[in-house]
Amino acid sequence: MLMQPTIEKLYSMKLTGMAEAVRRQMEDPEASRLSFEERLALLVDQQWDWRQNKAFVRRLKNAWQCGPAACQSCRRREQRRDRGTDGERGRKEM
């Protein structure tokens, strides 16, 4: 059976993790020993992991981009609190 069209369809449906897992299964002679359900479970797990990793990298990148400014803001707030000044008005709290 020609799997290339199937793999291309997986990529076009944005199932990159599953497409990569199919390629790996085709190259691995041990994969043919697994039942259909086991192979399907591996494909689904690979897709799940791929999406979770992609989302994690995106969140990490977003946190890094706004991180230094956010850290600076937090540091200023802590400094005002340590000095005992009101952050909004700059007055001493009584």
N, C-alpha and C positions, 0 to 999 in steps of 0.2 A: 504494500500500500504506500502511495506517495504521501508523505507527511508534510512536505514543504508547503503546499497550499493551506493546510490546517494550521501550521505554525504562523504563516503570514496572516491568517484570519485572527489568530490569537493576538498578534501584535496590533492589528488594526482595531481590535476591540479593547485595546489597552490592558491586555492580560499578559504583560511582559514576564512576570514571574512564572506564570504557568507555561509560557512558550519556552523559556529557558529550561524549565524542569523537563519538558517533553524532549528537548534536544539532549539533555543529560541522560534521560532514560533510554533514548535510542542508542547512545554511545556505550551504555553500561550493560554488559551481558548478564549481570546479576538481576537486573530489573525484570527480565523476562520470567524469572522464577516467581515473581510476586503475583498475587491474584489481581483481578481487575479492581476490586475495592481498595486494595492496598496501594496500587499505583495511582488510582484516582485521589486517594487521601494524600499521597505525597505531592501530587500536583496542586491540590487545593491548599495544603500547608505551605508550599513554596510561594504560591500567589499571595497568601495571607501575610507571610513573613516579608515578602518584597514590598507590599503596600505599607505595612507597619514601619519598616525601615525607611521607606521614602518619606512618610509622614514625620518620623522622628528627625530625619535630616533637615526637613523643611522647618520644623519648629526650632531646631537648634540654630539654623541659619538666621531665622527671624529674631531669636533671642540675642544672638551675637550682634546683629545689626543695630538693635536699639539698646543693647546692654550698657555700653560706656555712658551714654547720656542718662540712662535710668540710674546707674550706679552713682553718678555725680549728683543727681537730684537727691538720692537717698542719703548720701554723705552730708550734703548741705543741711538736710532736715535733721539729721542726727547731731550735727554740730550746733545748730540752733537750740535743740533740746538740751544738749549738754551745757550750753552757756546759760540756759534758763530764759531764753528770749522766745517771745511768741513769733512763730514763723510768718504769720500774716502781717502783723503790724510792727514787729521789731521791738515791742515793749517788754519790759520785765514782767513776768507773771508773779502775782502776789498771792 
